[in-house]
Amino acid sequence: MSHADNKNQELNLAAPDENFVQVLKDNPTLFQRHPELLELVTLADSRGTSSLLEKQVDTLRHRLQNMQSKQSEFIEVVRENEQISDSFVAIICKLIGYQNLSEFAAEFPSALRATFAIDEVTMKTAVAVAKRPSENTAYHAAIERLPNGVAACDNRWPNALLELFFASPVKSAALVPMKFEADGETIGILALGSSDEDRYTHELGTAHLTRLGLMAGICLHRLQLKS
């Protein structure tokens, strides 16, 4: 039995609709070779009977609308990334300009609040915590919650950790390790707090926050060496 016979036998065993669909797939120019068949095609929808051409145009219109929607979403993502990039450049310029630890501690949190519209920004350094035994336990508990030295976001932080960093209640927060080398030790923690419980959730990506912590850590380390 030939390959063609086998294929025909398979089609005969299939449902009638499946047979016809397969024939069209195998013969995409069928209607071009037999235009008289188009007169026999009926397409009905809620608006009544329409021609095959009208149906094709309607399908293409919907596809175009979907493509335009996806393009708009892509453009919006690009714009957001550009805004984030511009904001990071502004923060880097601030970090480069700090001349001492007092200036860094006083102005850096304010710069972050203004640039990224963050409700609360505080930080704790390992050096400062070492001089305050009452903060040691909570600080090291925070370090343990930063796996692999990357930032973490959540709206369910333990109260002890939130009280360590924030004087006012927050509903979600990001804890960002400050390091002067990507694989180095954490020399401080930057804490970002929000009154919006959905701003810093566990599912939020933290790549930008981790880079922010690295930049802050490099500045902190430089100023600690100067003091």
C-alpha positions as CSV (number, residue, x, y, z in Angstrom):
1,M,0.0,0.0,0.0
2,S,1.4,3.4,-1.0
3,H,2.0,6.4,1.3
4,A,-0.9,8.2,-0.3
5,D,-3.2,5.2,0.2
6,N,-2.3,5.1,3.9
7,K,-3.0,8.8,4.3
8,N,-6.4,8.5,2.6
9,Q,-7.2,5.6,4.8
10,E,-6.3,7.6,7.9
11,L,-8.5,10.5,6.7
12,N,-11.4,8.1,6.1
13,L,-11.2,6.9,9.7
14,A,-11.2,10.4,11.0
15,A,-14.3,12.6,11.6
16,P,-15.7,14.4,8.6
17,D,-14.7,17.8,9.9
18,E,-11.2,16.7,10.6
19,N,-11.0,15.2,7.1
20,F,-11.9,18.6,5.5
21,V,-9.6,20.5,7.8
22,Q,-6.7,18.3,6.8
23,V,-7.5,18.6,3.1
24,L,-7.4,22.4,3.4
25,K,-4.1,22.3,5.3
26,D,-2.6,20.0,2.6
27,N,-4.0,22.2,-0.2
28,P,-3.8,25.9,0.8
29,T,-4.5,27.0,-2.8
30,L,-7.6,24.9,-3.1
31,F,-10.0,27.9,-3.3
32,Q,-7.7,29.6,-5.7
33,R,-7.8,26.6,-8.1
34,H,-11.6,26.2,-7.5
35,P,-13.1,29.6,-6.9
36,E,-16.6,28.3,-7.5
37,L,-16.4,26.6,-4.1
38,L,-16.4,30.0,-2.4
39,E,-20.0,30.4,-3.5
40,L,-20.9,27.4,-1.4
41,V,-19.2,28.7,1.8
42,T,-21.4,30.2,4.5
43,L,-20.1,32.0,7.6
44,A,-22.7,33.1,10.1
45,D,-22.2,35.2,13.3
46,S,-24.3,37.4,15.5
47,R,-24.5,40.0,12.7
48,G,-25.9,37.4,10.2
49,T,-24.3,35.7,7.2
50,S,-21.0,37.2,6.0
51,S,-18.7,36.5,3.1
52,L,-15.4,34.6,3.6
53,L,-13.5,37.8,2.7
54,E,-15.3,39.8,5.4
55,K,-14.5,37.1,7.9
56,Q,-10.8,37.2,6.9
57,V,-10.7,41.0,7.2
58,D,-12.4,40.8,10.6
59,T,-9.8,38.2,11.8
60,L,-6.9,40.3,10.5
61,R,-8.4,43.4,12.2
62,H,-8.5,41.6,15.6
63,R,-4.9,40.4,15.1
64,L,-3.8,43.9,14.3
65,Q,-5.5,45.3,17.4
66,N,-3.8,42.6,19.6
67,M,-0.4,43.5,18.0
68,Q,-1.0,47.2,18.7
69,S,-1.9,46.5,22.3
70,K,1.3,44.4,22.8
71,Q,3.3,47.2,21.2
72,S,1.8,49.8,23.5
73,E,2.7,47.6,26.5
74,F,6.2,47.1,25.2
75,I,6.7,50.9,24.8
76,E,5.4,51.5,28.3
77,V,7.9,49.0,29.7
78,V,10.7,50.8,27.8
79,R,9.7,54.2,29.1
80,E,9.6,52.8,32.7
81,N,13.1,51.4,32.3
82,E,14.3,54.7,30.9
83,Q,12.9,56.5,33.9
84,I,14.5,54.0,36.3
85,S,17.8,54.4,34.4
86,D,17.7,58.2,34.7
87,S,16.9,57.9,38.4
88,F,19.8,55.6,39.0
89,V,22.1,58.0,37.2
90,A,20.9,60.8,39.5
91,I,21.5,58.7,42.6
92,I,25.0,57.7,41.4
93,C,25.9,61.4,41.0
94,K,24.8,62.0,44.5
95,L,26.8,59.1,45.9
96,I,30.0,60.3,44.1
97,G,29.6,63.7,45.6
98,Y,29.4,62.7,49.3
99,Q,32.5,63.7,51.1
100,N,31.9,62.2,54.6
101,L,29.8,59.7,56.5
102,S,27.6,62.4,58.2
103,E,26.7,63.9,54.8
104,F,26.0,60.4,53.4
105,A,23.8,59.4,56.4
106,A,21.9,62.6,56.4
107,E,21.3,63.2,52.6
108,F,21.2,59.8,51.0
109,P,17.9,58.6,52.5
110,S,16.3,61.9,51.5
111,A,17.6,61.6,48.0
112,L,16.1,58.2,47.7
113,R,12.7,59.3,49.0
114,A,12.6,62.2,46.6
115,T,13.9,60.3,43.5
116,F,11.8,57.1,43.8
117,A,8.9,58.5,45.8
118,I,9.5,56.2,48.8
119,D,7.6,56.8,52.0
120,E,10.4,55.7,54.4
121,V,14.1,55.2,53.9
122,T,16.5,54.3,56.7
123,M,19.8,52.3,56.9
124,K,21.8,50.5,59.5
125,T,25.5,49.9,59.2
126,A,27.4,46.9,60.7
127,V,29.8,49.3,62.4
128,A,27.0,51.3,64.1
129,V,25.0,48.2,65.1
130,A,28.1,46.8,66.8
131,K,28.0,49.7,69.2
132,R,24.4,49.1,70.0
133,P,23.9,45.6,71.5
134,S,20.2,46.1,71.7
135,E,20.0,46.1,67.9
136,N,22.3,43.1,67.3
137,T,19.7,40.4,67.3
138,A,17.3,42.1,64.9
139,Y,20.0,43.2,62.6
140,H,21.5,39.7,62.2
141,A,18.0,38.3,61.8
142,A,17.6,40.7,58.9
143,I,20.9,39.6,57.4
144,E,19.7,36.0,57.5
145,R,16.6,37.0,55.5
146,L,18.8,38.3,52.6
147,P,19.7,35.0,50.8
148,N,22.8,35.1,48.7
149,G,23.3,38.8,49.5
150,V,20.5,40.1,47.4
151,A,17.6,42.4,48.2
152,A,14.3,41.0,49.5
153,C,10.8,42.5,49.5
154,D,7.8,41.5,51.6
155,N,4.6,42.8,53.2
156,R,4.9,40.3,56.1
157,W,8.1,41.1,57.8
158,P,8.3,40.3,61.5
159,N,7.5,43.3,63.7
160,A,11.0,43.2,65.3
161,L,12.6,43.8,62.0
162,L,10.3,46.6,61.1
163,E,10.8,48.3,64.4
164,L,14.6,48.1,63.9
165,F,14.4,50.2,60.8
166,F,11.2,52.2,60.9
167,A,9.9,54.7,63.5
168,S,6.5,54.8,61.8
169,P,4.4,51.8,60.8
170,V,4.8,50.5,57.2
171,K,2.8,47.9,55.3
172,S,5.5,46.6,53.0
173,A,9.3,47.0,52.9
174,A,12.4,46.1,51.0
175,L,15.6,45.3,52.8
176,V,18.7,45.9,50.6
177,P,22.2,44.7,51.6
178,M,24.9,47.2,51.2
179,K,28.2,45.7,49.9
180,F,31.3,47.2,48.3
181,E,31.9,44.0,46.2
182,A,29.2,41.9,44.5
183,D,30.3,38.8,46.3
184,G,31.6,40.6,49.4
185,E,30.3,40.9,52.9
186,T,27.3,43.0,53.8
187,I,28.4,46.1,55.6
188,G,25.0,47.6,56.1
189,I,21.3,47.3,55.3
190,L,19.2,49.9,53.4
191,A,15.5,49.7,54.3
192,L,12.7,51.1,52.1
193,G,9.2,51.2,53.6
194,S,5.8,52.0,52.1
195,S,2.3,52.6,53.3
196,D,1.1,50.6,50.3
197,E,1.1,46.8,51.1
198,D,1.4,46.0,47.4
199,R,4.5,48.1,46.6
200,Y,7.1,45.7,48.1
201,T,5.7,42.2,47.8
202,H,7.6,38.9,47.8
203,E,7.0,38.5,44.1
204,L,8.7,41.8,43.1
205,G,11.9,41.6,41.2
206,T,14.9,42.9,43.1
207,A,17.7,43.2,40.5
208,H,17.5,47.0,40.6
209,L,17.4,47.1,44.4
210,T,20.4,44.9,44.7
211,R,22.4,47.2,42.3
212,L,21.3,50.1,44.4
213,G,22.7,48.4,47.5
214,L,26.0,47.7,45.8
215,M,26.3,51.4,44.8
216,A,25.5,52.5,48.3
217,G,27.9,50.0,49.8
218,I,30.8,51.2,47.6
219,C,30.1,54.8,48.7
220,L,29.8,53.7,52.4
221,H,33.0,51.7,52.2
222,R,34.9,54.6,50.6
223,L,33.7,57.1,53.3
224,Q,34.5,54.6,56.1
225,L,38.1,54.3,54.9
226,K,38.3,58.1,54.9
227,S,37.0,58.6,58.4
